[in-house]
Amino acid sequence: MTDSSGFKAPEIELVVADGPKMDPIRIQVDGPKTIGRSRENDLTLSDPGVSRIHATLDLSEGRVQIADSGSRGGTYLNMVRVDANQPEVLCNRDLISIGPWKLLVRLEEEEAAEPSLDQTDAPEAIDKEQADPARQDPMYATRASIFLRLQARGTIDREFGWNEFTDKYSSVIAGFARNAGLKAQDADDILQDVLMGFFRVSSEFEYDPNKGRFRGYLKRVTLNAIRGRFRRKRPSQNYDGSWEPPALDADTDILWDRQWTEQLLYRAMAEVRAKVEDRTWKAFELYGLRGAAVEAVCEETGMTPDAVRHAKMRITKQVRELVNTMRDEEG
């Protein structure tokens, strides 16, 4: 809907990433939109663990927000419980948890095409860095650092780069394979196929976000590894280019985006955890992640209710900022 000033209310799409299946829901947020068990809601989630009116989507300064409506089971955004009547801004590929559902948020945004190795220009890297002011930006240096270390042939830098790459992305690759329905052994084999394949070409790979997000590139490589393993297991069958393994009949974008978002959250939380006091983190874990009552958290930690709420707010903000930075860097 476009108003008289030409403003078009944003649309949000909510897709089931885990839980009872249902078709994707598109909601134009041109005013408060409710989510709950009652059929009077804009989005009905029929489950005893969902309150009659559970949460509300609304618009503030052109951005979609979600607020819990005082539900019994709570509304969780990116694993953290949303305080009642305290709206939280939604970003593309966020995860909302309500009752048995994990809902993947899809907002309109422009994304670059997926990068490919045949687009790399490693031999010209030095000249391009001097010619392109964007590559002198500190954020670009952060984005590129791991890939530059992977190109350091025969040095300890490459070993550090490879260890960092493995730590960051192994859980995404293996988790995606398992969520796609592969057995544990097959998922482990896919992980090794992807890691070894990338290692072989990493010295030639130059990450340029202008050519596409690394998230998309890694997804494509992982999908190709899964397809290749199925074809090798069934060499007598003739598969055309459109064939997908049975494990990938589901929407692969949903599976991948869920796995990617979760690994960003785990990484961000681990980084924040290392910087805060044990008591502060415990308050966040009990109140923010587990949804314990503030009174119980105060008794457990010896903190005041205001201190518990402040710890949750501060750590949530730090995690969100880190996740947004990682998305800027990696897709």
Contacts in CASP RR format, 6 or more apart in sequence:
PFRMAT RR
TARGET T0000
AUTHOR 0000-0000-0000
METHOD contacts of the structure
MODEL  1
MTDSSGFKAPEIELVVADGPKMDPIRIQVDGPKTIGRSRENDLTLSDPGV
SRIHATLDLSEGRVQIADSGSRGGTYLNMVRVDANQPEVLCNRDLISIGP
WKLLVRLEEEEAAEPSLDQTDAPEAIDKEQADPARQDPMYATRASIFLRL
QARGTIDREFGWNEFTDKYSSVIAGFARNAGLKAQDADDILQDVLMGFFR
VSSEFEYDPNKGRFRGYLKRVTLNAIRGRFRRKRPSQNYDGSWEPPALDA
DTDILWDRQWTEQLLYRAMAEVRAKVEDRTWKAFELYGLRGAAVEAVCEE
TGMTPDAVRHAKMRITKQVRELVNTMRDEEG
1 8 0 8 1.000
1 9 0 8 1.000
1 28 0 8 1.000
1 30 0 8 1.000
2 8 0 8 1.000
2 9 0 8 1.000
3 9 0 8 1.000
9 28 0 8 1.000
9 29 0 8 1.000
9 30 0 8 1.000
9 31 0 8 1.000
9 59 0 8 1.000
10 28 0 8 1.000
10 29 0 8 1.000
10 59 0 8 1.000
10 62 0 8 1.000
10 63 0 8 1.000
10 64 0 8 1.000
10 107 0 8 1.000
10 108 0 8 1.000
11 26 0 8 1.000
11 27 0 8 1.000
11 28 0 8 1.000
11 29 0 8 1.000
11 107 0 8 1.000
11 108 0 8 1.000
12 26 0 8 1.000
12 27 0 8 1.000
12 29 0 8 1.000
12 57 0 8 1.000
12 64 0 8 1.000
12 90 0 8 1.000
12 105 0 8 1.000
12 106 0 8 1.000
12 107 0 8 1.000
13 24 0 8 1.000
13 25 0 8 1.000
13 26 0 8 1.000
13 27 0 8 1.000
13 105 0 8 1.000
13 106 0 8 1.000
13 107 0 8 1.000
14 24 0 8 1.000
14 25 0 8 1.000
14 27 0 8 1.000
14 43 0 8 1.000
14 96 0 8 1.000
14 103 0 8 1.000
14 104 0 8 1.000
14 105 0 8 1.000
14 106 0 8 1.000
15 24 0 8 1.000
15 25 0 8 1.000
15 103 0 8 1.000
15 104 0 8 1.000
15 106 0 8 1.000
15 251 0 8 1.000
15 254 0 8 1.000
16 22 0 8 1.000
16 24 0 8 1.000
16 101 0 8 1.000
16 102 0 8 1.000
16 103 0 8 1.000
16 104 0 8 1.000
16 254 0 8 1.000
17 95 0 8 1.000
17 102 0 8 1.000
17 103 0 8 1.000
17 104 0 8 1.000
17 254 0 8 1.000
17 255 0 8 1.000
17 257 0 8 1.000
17 258 0 8 1.000
18 101 0 8 1.000
18 102 0 8 1.000
18 258 0 8 1.000
19 100 0 8 1.000
19 101 0 8 1.000
19 102 0 8 1.000
20 47 0 8 1.000
20 100 0 8 1.000
20 101 0 8 1.000
24 106 0 8 1.000
25 43 0 8 1.000
27 33 0 8 1.000
27 42 0 8 1.000
27 43 0 8 1.000
27 57 0 8 1.000
29 57 0 8 1.000
29 58 0 8 1.000
29 59 0 8 1.000
29 64 0 8 1.000
30 59 0 8 1.000
31 58 0 8 1.000
31 59 0 8 1.000
32 56 0 8 1.000
32 57 0 8 1.000
32 58 0 8 1.000
33 42 0 8 1.000
33 43 0 8 1.000
33 56 0 8 1.000
33 57 0 8 1.000
33 58 0 8 1.000
34 40 0 8 1.000
34 41 0 8 1.000
34 42 0 8 1.000
34 43 0 8 1.000
34 53 0 8 1.000
34 54 0 8 1.000
34 55 0 8 1.000
34 56 0 8 1.000
34 57 0 8 1.000
34 69 0 8 1.000
35 41 0 8 1.000
35 42 0 8 1.000
35 43 0 8 1.000
35 45 0 8 1.000
35 53 0 8 1.000
35 54 0 8 1.000
35 55 0 8 1.000
35 56 0 8 1.000
35 57 0 8 1.000
35 98 0 8 1.000
36 43 0 8 1.000
36 44 0 8 1.000
36 45 0 8 1.000
36 50 0 8 1.000
36 51 0 8 1.000
36 52 0 8 1.000
36 53 0 8 1.000
36 54 0 8 1.000
36 55 0 8 1.000
36 98 0 8 1.000
37 44 0 8 1.000
37 45 0 8 1.000
37 46 0 8 1.000
37 47 0 8 1.000
37 48 0 8 1.000
37 49 0 8 1.000
37 50 0 8 1.000
37 51 0 8 1.000
37 52 0 8 1.000
37 54 0 8 1.000
38 44 0 8 1.000
38 52 0 8 1.000
38 53 0 8 1.000
41 53 0 8 1.000
41 54 0 8 1.000
42 57 0 8 1.000
45 54 0 8 1.000
45 98 0 8 1.000
45 99 0 8 1.000
45 101 0 8 1.000
47 99 0 8 1.000
47 100 0 8 1.000
47 101 0 8 1.000
49 72 0 8 1.000
49 73 0 8 1.000
49 99 0 8 1.000
49 100 0 8 1.000
50 71 0 8 1.000
50 98 0 8 1.000
50 99 0 8 1.000
51 69 0 8 1.000
51 70 0 8 1.000
51 71 0 8 1.000
51 72 0 8 1.000
51 73 0 8 1.000
53 69 0 8 1.000
53 71 0 8 1.000
54 68 0 8 1.000
54 69 0 8 1.000
54 71 0 8 1.000
54 74 0 8 1.000
54 75 0 8 1.000
54 98 0 8 1.000
55 66 0 8 1.000
55 67 0 8 1.000
55 68 0 8 1.000
55 69 0 8 1.000
55 71 0 8 1.000
55 75 0 8 1.000
55 82 0 8 1.000
55 96 0 8 1.000
55 98 0 8 1.000
56 66 0 8 1.000
56 67 0 8 1.000
56 69 0 8 1.000
57 64 0 8 1.000
57 65 0 8 1.000
57 66 0 8 1.000
57 90 0 8 1.000
58 64 0 8 1.000
58 65 0 8 1.000
58 67 0 8 1.000
58 87 0 8 1.000
59 65 0 8 1.000
60 87 0 8 1.000
60 89 0 8 1.000
63 89 0 8 1.000
63 90 0 8 1.000
64 89 0 8 1.000
64 90 0 8 1.000
64 107 0 8 1.000
65 87 0 8 1.000
65 88 0 8 1.000
65 89 0 8 1.000
65 90 0 8 1.000
66 75 0 8 1.000
66 77 0 8 1.000
66 82 0 8 1.000
66 87 0 8 1.000
66 88 0 8 1.000
66 90 0 8 1.000
66 96 0 8 1.000
67 75 0 8 1.000
67 82 0 8 1.000
67 84 0 8 1.000
67 85 0 8 1.000
67 86 0 8 1.000
67 87 0 8 1.000
67 88 0 8 1.000
68 74 0 8 1.000
68 75 0 8 1.000
68 81 0 8 1.000
68 82 0 8 1.000
68 83 0 8 1.000
68 84 0 8 1.000
68 85 0 8 1.000
68 86 0 8 1.000
69 84 0 8 1.000
69 85 0 8 1.000
70 84 0 8 1.000
70 85 0 8 1.000
71 84 0 8 1.000
71 98 0 8 1.000
73 99 0 8 1.000
74 81 0 8 1.000
74 82 0 8 1.000
74 98 0 8 1.000
74 99 0 8 1.000
74 291 0 8 1.000
75 81 0 8 1.000
75 82 0 8 1.000
75 96 0 8 1.000
75 97 0 8 1.000
75 98 0 8 1.000
76 82 0 8 1.000
76 96 0 8 1.000
76 97 0 8 1.000
76 98 0 8 1.000
77 88 0 8 1.000
77 90 0 8 1.000
77 94 0 8 1.000
77 95 0 8 1.000
77 96 0 8 1.000
77 97 0 8 1.000
78 94 0 8 1.000
78 95 0 8 1.000
78 261 0 8 1.000
78 265 0 8 1.000
78 319 0 8 1.000
78 320 0 8 1.000
78 323 0 8 1.000
79 95 0 8 1.000
79 97 0 8 1.000
79 265 0 8 1.000
79 269 0 8 1.000
79 289 0 8 1.000
80 288 0 8 1.000
80 289 0 8 1.000
80 312 0 8 1.000
80 316 0 8 1.000
80 319 0 8 1.000
81 287 0 8 1.000
81 288 0 8 1.000
81 289 0 8 1.000
81 291 0 8 1.000
82 88 0 8 1.000
83 309 0 8 1.000
83 312 0 8 1.000
90 96 0 8 1.000
90 105 0 8 1.000
90 107 0 8 1.000
91 105 0 8 1.000
91 107 0 8 1.000
91 324 0 8 1.000
91 327 0 8 1.000
92 105 0 8 1.000
92 106 0 8 1.000
92 107 0 8 1.000
92 109 0 8 1.000
93 104 0 8 1.000
93 105 0 8 1.000
93 106 0 8 1.000
93 257 0 8 1.000
93 260 0 8 1.000
93 261 0 8 1.000
93 327 0 8 1.000
94 104 0 8 1.000
94 105 0 8 1.000
94 261 0 8 1.000
95 102 0 8 1.000
95 103 0 8 1.000
95 104 0 8 1.000
95 105 0 8 1.000
95 258 0 8 1.000
95 261 0 8 1.000
95 262 0 8 1.000
96 102 0 8 1.000
96 103 0 8 1.000
96 105 0 8 1.000
97 103 0 8 1.000
102 258 0 8 1.000
104 254 0 8 1.000
104 257 0 8 1.000
104 258 0 8 1.000
104 261 0 8 1.000
111 212 0 8 1.000
111 213 0 8 1.000
112 209 0 8 1.000
112 210 0 8 1.000
112 211 0 8 1.000
112 212 0 8 1.000
112 213 0 8 1.000
113 211 0 8 1.000
113 212 0 8 1.000
114 212 0 8 1.000
114 213 0 8 1.000
114 216 0 8 1.000
114 217 0 8 1.000
114 219 0 8 1.000
114 220 0 8 1.000
115 207 0 8 1.000
115 208 0 8 1.000
115 211 0 8 1.000
115 212 0 8 1.000
115 213 0 8 1.000
115 214 0 8 1.000
115 216 0 8 1.000
115 217 0 8 1.000
116 217 0 8 1.000
117 201 0 8 1.000
117 204 0 8 1.000
117 205 0 8 1.000
119 208 0 8 1.000
119 211 0 8 1.000
120 204 0 8 1.000
120 205 0 8 1.000
120 206 0 8 1.000
120 208 0 8 1.000
121 128 0 8 1.000
121 206 0 8 1.000
121 208 0 8 1.000
122 151 0 8 1.000
122 203 0 8 1.000
122 204 0 8 1.000
122 205 0 8 1.000
122 206 0 8 1.000
125 206 0 8 1.000
128 135 0 8 1.000
129 135 0 8 1.000
129 136 0 8 1.000
134 140 0 8 1.000
134 210 0 8 1.000
135 144 0 8 1.000
139 328 0 8 1.000
139 329 0 8 1.000
142 329 0 8 1.000
143 207 0 8 1.000
143 209 0 8 1.000
143 328 0 8 1.000
143 329 0 8 1.000
143 330 0 8 1.000
144 206 0 8 1.000
144 207 0 8 1.000
146 161 0 8 1.000
146 164 0 8 1.000
146 165 0 8 1.000
146 168 0 8 1.000
147 202 0 8 1.000
147 205 0 8 1.000
147 206 0 8 1.000
147 207 0 8 1.000
149 157 0 8 1.000
149 158 0 8 1.000
149 160 0 8 1.000
149 161 0 8 1.000
149 162 0 8 1.000
149 164 0 8 1.000
150 158 0 8 1.000
150 161 0 8 1.000
150 162 0 8 1.000
150 165 0 8 1.000
150 202 0 8 1.000
150 203 0 8 1.000
150 205 0 8 1.000
151 158 0 8 1.000
151 202 0 8 1.000
151 203 0 8 1.000
151 204 0 8 1.000
151 205 0 8 1.000
151 206 0 8 1.000
152 158 0 8 1.000
153 203 0 8 1.000
162 199 0 8 1.000
162 202 0 8 1.000
165 198 0 8 1.000
165 202 0 8 1.000
166 195 0 8 1.000
168 263 0 8 1.000
168 267 0 8 1.000
169 218 0 8 1.000
169 263 0 8 1.000
170 191 0 8 1.000
170 195 0 8 1.000
171 259 0 8 1.000
171 263 0 8 1.000
171 266 0 8 1.000
172 218 0 8 1.000
172 259 0 8 1.000
172 260 0 8 1.000
172 263 0 8 1.000
173 190 0 8 1.000
173 191 0 8 1.000
173 194 0 8 1.000
173 195 0 8 1.000
173 218 0 8 1.000
173 222 0 8 1.000
174 187 0 8 1.000
174 188 0 8 1.000
174 190 0 8 1.000
174 191 0 8 1.000
175 187 0 8 1.000
175 259 0 8 1.000
176 219 0 8 1.000
176 222 0 8 1.000
176 255 0 8 1.000
176 256 0 8 1.000
176 259 0 8 1.000
177 186 0 8 1.000
177 187 0 8 1.000
177 190 0 8 1.000
177 191 0 8 1.000
177 222 0 8 1.000
177 226 0 8 1.000
178 184 0 8 1.000
178 187 0 8 1.000
179 255 0 8 1.000
179 258 0 8 1.000
179 259 0 8 1.000
180 226 0 8 1.000
180 247 0 8 1.000
180 248 0 8 1.000
180 250 0 8 1.000
180 252 0 8 1.000
180 255 0 8 1.000
181 247 0 8 1.000
182 190 0 8 1.000
182 226 0 8 1.000
182 247 0 8 1.000
186 229 0 8 1.000
189 229 0 8 1.000
190 222 0 8 1.000
190 225 0 8 1.000
190 226 0 8 1.000
190 229 0 8 1.000
193 225 0 8 1.000
193 229 0 8 1.000
194 218 0 8 1.000
194 221 0 8 1.000
194 222 0 8 1.000
194 225 0 8 1.000
197 221 0 8 1.000
198 205 0 8 1.000
198 221 0 8 1.000
207 214 0 8 1.000
209 331 0 8 1.000
213 330 0 8 1.000
213 331 0 8 1.000
214 330 0 8 1.000
214 331 0 8 1.000
215 256 0 8 1.000
215 260 0 8 1.000
215 330 0 8 1.000
215 331 0 8 1.000
216 256 0 8 1.000
216 331 0 8 1.000
219 252 0 8 1.000
219 256 0 8 1.000
222 256 0 8 1.000
223 248 0 8 1.000
223 252 0 8 1.000
226 245 0 8 1.000
226 247 0 8 1.000
226 248 0 8 1.000
227 243 0 8 1.000
227 244 0 8 1.000
227 245 0 8 1.000
227 248 0 8 1.000
230 245 0 8 1.000
231 239 0 8 1.000
264 323 0 8 1.000
264 326 0 8 1.000
264 327 0 8 1.000
265 319 0 8 1.000
265 323 0 8 1.000
267 322 0 8 1.000
267 326 0 8 1.000
268 318 0 8 1.000
268 319 0 8 1.000
268 322 0 8 1.000
268 323 0 8 1.000
268 326 0 8 1.000
269 319 0 8 1.000
271 322 0 8 1.000
272 315 0 8 1.000
272 318 0 8 1.000
272 319 0 8 1.000
272 322 0 8 1.000
273 281 0 8 1.000
276 284 0 8 1.000
276 315 0 8 1.000
279 301 0 8 1.000
279 302 0 8 1.000
279 303 0 8 1.000
280 311 0 8 1.000
280 315 0 8 1.000
281 315 0 8 1.000
282 300 0 8 1.000
282 301 0 8 1.000
283 297 0 8 1.000
283 301 0 8 1.000
283 303 0 8 1.000
283 307 0 8 1.000
283 308 0 8 1.000
283 311 0 8 1.000
283 312 0 8 1.000
284 311 0 8 1.000
284 312 0 8 1.000
284 315 0 8 1.000
284 316 0 8 1.000
286 292 0 8 1.000
286 296 0 8 1.000
286 297 0 8 1.000
286 300 0 8 1.000
286 301 0 8 1.000
287 294 0 8 1.000
287 297 0 8 1.000
287 308 0 8 1.000
287 309 0 8 1.000
287 311 0 8 1.000
287 312 0 8 1.000
288 312 0 8 1.000
288 316 0 8 1.000
292 300 0 8 1.000
294 305 0 8 1.000
294 308 0 8 1.000
294 309 0 8 1.000
295 305 0 8 1.000
297 303 0 8 1.000
297 308 0 8 1.000
298 304 0 8 1.000
298 305 0 8 1.000
298 308 0 8 1.000
301 308 0 8 1.000
303 311 0 8 1.000
END
